[in-house]
Amino acid sequence: MKKNILLLLLLIAFVSCKKETSEASGNSNPEIAQTVKPNDLGEKIFNGKGMCYSCHKTDQKVIGPSLKEIAKIYKEKGASITDFLTEKSKPIVDPSQYSVMKTNFAITKNLPEEELKALETYILSFSK
């Protein structure tokens, strides 16, 4: 009985250490990354570490323009949202809010290219 309990504790310790290692590495496993669709990853970033949700809503202007407005204008102009988020291009939707958005560049400029593209895919999905 004691051997079974000890074996169970060792198994739990091994599994929990394995999980922490995966999380600490940022899930760099390409098989896992490929199973997440860009739109889903973009939504996760928008509502999570990108902090975009705090100023942007789907169909109404709050602090920043709505996602529908952003998507419409960027599609019409053939512009790159990722270039804007990395300060490689100027604002085209609501330049008067640029100073507010500028504080978020500290976050968006450090996102990996894959995440920036996924975020762009998510935002552009709101254009009709």
C-alpha positions as a Python dict, from the first residue, in 0.01 Angstrom:
ca = {
    (1, 'M'): (0, 0, 0),
    (2, 'K'): (282, 239, 93),
    (3, 'K'): (456, 161, -236),
    (4, 'N'): (140, 248, -429),
    (5, 'I'): (104, 582, -248),
    (6, 'L'): (470, 663, -305),
    (7, 'L'): (441, 572, -673),
    (8, 'L'): (130, 789, -706),
    (9, 'L'): (305, 1087, -543),
    (10, 'L'): (605, 1049, -771),
    (11, 'L'): (379, 1033, -1075),
    (12, 'I'): (194, 1349, -967),
    (13, 'A'): (523, 1531, -905),
    (14, 'F'): (655, 1427, -1246),
    (15, 'V'): (340, 1536, -1429),
    (16, 'S'): (323, 1872, -1252),
    (17, 'C'): (691, 1945, -1329),
    (18, 'K'): (635, 1857, -1693),
    (19, 'K'): (339, 2096, -1714),
    (20, 'E'): (537, 2386, -1560),
    (21, 'T'): (818, 2330, -1808),
    (22, 'S'): (575, 2353, -2103),
    (23, 'E'): (415, 2669, -1970),
    (24, 'A'): (747, 2834, -1895),
    (25, 'S'): (869, 2770, -2248),
    (26, 'G'): (569, 2949, -2395),
    (27, 'N'): (436, 2638, -2568),
    (28, 'S'): (698, 2659, -2840),
    (29, 'N'): (594, 2314, -2959),
    (30, 'P'): (515, 2363, -3331),
    (31, 'E'): (252, 2087, -3323),
    (32, 'I'): (53, 2277, -3059),
    (33, 'A'): (97, 2611, -3237),
    (34, 'Q'): (-35, 2467, -3563),
    (35, 'T'): (-355, 2340, -3403),
    (36, 'V'): (-465, 2692, -3304),
    (37, 'K'): (-631, 2880, -3589),
    (38, 'P'): (-499, 3235, -3646),
    (39, 'N'): (-841, 3389, -3582),
    (40, 'D'): (-870, 3204, -3249),
    (41, 'L'): (-517, 3302, -3148),
    (42, 'G'): (-590, 3662, -3245),
    (43, 'E'): (-905, 3665, -3033),
    (44, 'K'): (-710, 3524, -2739),
    (45, 'I'): (-444, 3796, -2772),
    (46, 'F'): (-708, 4069, -2819),
    (47, 'N'): (-889, 3963, -2501),
    (48, 'G'): (-572, 3876, -2309),
    (49, 'K'): (-216, 3997, -2311),
    (50, 'G'): (-276, 4244, -2593),
    (51, 'M'): (-513, 4437, -2364),
    (52, 'C'): (-703, 4555, -2676),
    (53, 'Y'): (-1043, 4481, -2524),
    (54, 'S'): (-1001, 4766, -2276),
    (55, 'C'): (-1040, 5029, -2550),
    (56, 'H'): (-1203, 4849, -2845),
    (57, 'K'): (-1541, 4677, -2876),
    (58, 'T'): (-1687, 4490, -3170),
    (59, 'D'): (-1939, 4741, -3299),
    (60, 'Q'): (-1919, 5054, -3088),
    (61, 'K'): (-1659, 5322, -3022),
    (62, 'V'): (-1554, 5329, -2658),
    (63, 'I'): (-1210, 5484, -2617),
    (64, 'G'): (-1084, 5361, -2953),
    (65, 'P'): (-1274, 5286, -3272),
    (66, 'S'): (-1479, 4968, -3305),
    (67, 'L'): (-1330, 4656, -3459),
    (68, 'K'): (-1579, 4682, -3745),
    (69, 'E'): (-1463, 5035, -3825),
    (70, 'I'): (-1095, 4939, -3800),
    (71, 'A'): (-1144, 4635, -4023),
    (72, 'K'): (-1345, 4829, -4282),
    (73, 'I'): (-1090, 5109, -4317),
    (74, 'Y'): (-784, 4884, -4320),
    (75, 'K'): (-941, 4660, -4585),
    (76, 'E'): (-1050, 4956, -4799),
    (77, 'K'): (-702, 5110, -4788),
    (78, 'G'): (-513, 4781, -4810),
    (79, 'A'): (-316, 4886, -4505),
    (80, 'S'): (-134, 4669, -4251),
    (81, 'I'): (-258, 4655, -3894),
    (82, 'T'): (64, 4484, -3790),
    (83, 'D'): (265, 4777, -3927),
    (84, 'F'): (57, 5016, -3718),
    (85, 'L'): (90, 4802, -3404),
    (86, 'T'): (468, 4801, -3442),
    (87, 'E'): (482, 5176, -3519),
    (88, 'K'): (594, 5123, -3879),
    (89, 'S'): (294, 5317, -4011),
    (90, 'K'): (79, 5608, -3900),
    (91, 'P'): (-279, 5578, -3769),
    (92, 'I'): (-548, 5585, -4038),
    (93, 'V'): (-869, 5516, -3847),
    (94, 'D'): (-880, 5780, -3574),
    (95, 'P'): (-554, 5978, -3559),
    (96, 'S'): (-690, 6190, -3272),
    (97, 'Q'): (-665, 5883, -3045),
    (98, 'Y'): (-306, 5807, -3143),
    (99, 'S'): (-159, 5937, -2818),
    (100, 'V'): (-386, 5704, -2619),
    (101, 'M'): (-299, 5404, -2835),
    (102, 'K'): (71, 5486, -2823),
    (103, 'T'): (95, 5358, -2465),
    (104, 'N'): (-8, 5010, -2586),
    (105, 'F'): (279, 4990, -2833),
    (106, 'A'): (495, 4874, -2543),
    (107, 'I'): (286, 4556, -2552),
    (108, 'T'): (220, 4516, -2924),
    (109, 'K'): (576, 4587, -3040),
    (110, 'N'): (695, 4290, -2834),
    (111, 'L'): (446, 4040, -2973),
    (112, 'P'): (594, 3774, -3200),
    (113, 'E'): (517, 3814, -3572),
    (114, 'E'): (284, 3511, -3563),
    (115, 'E'): (76, 3670, -3287),
    (116, 'L'): (64, 4008, -3462),
    (117, 'K'): (-60, 3841, -3782),
    (118, 'A'): (-318, 3644, -3582),
    (119, 'L'): (-438, 3965, -3416),
    (120, 'E'): (-467, 4130, -3759),
    (121, 'T'): (-663, 3828, -3889),
    (122, 'Y'): (-900, 3852, -3595),
    (123, 'I'): (-961, 4225, -3639),
    (124, 'L'): (-1008, 4196, -4016),
    (125, 'S'): (-1265, 3921, -3960),
    (126, 'F'): (-1508, 4195, -3854),
    (127, 'S'): (-1525, 4351, -4200),
    (128, 'K'): (-1820, 4260, -4415),
}
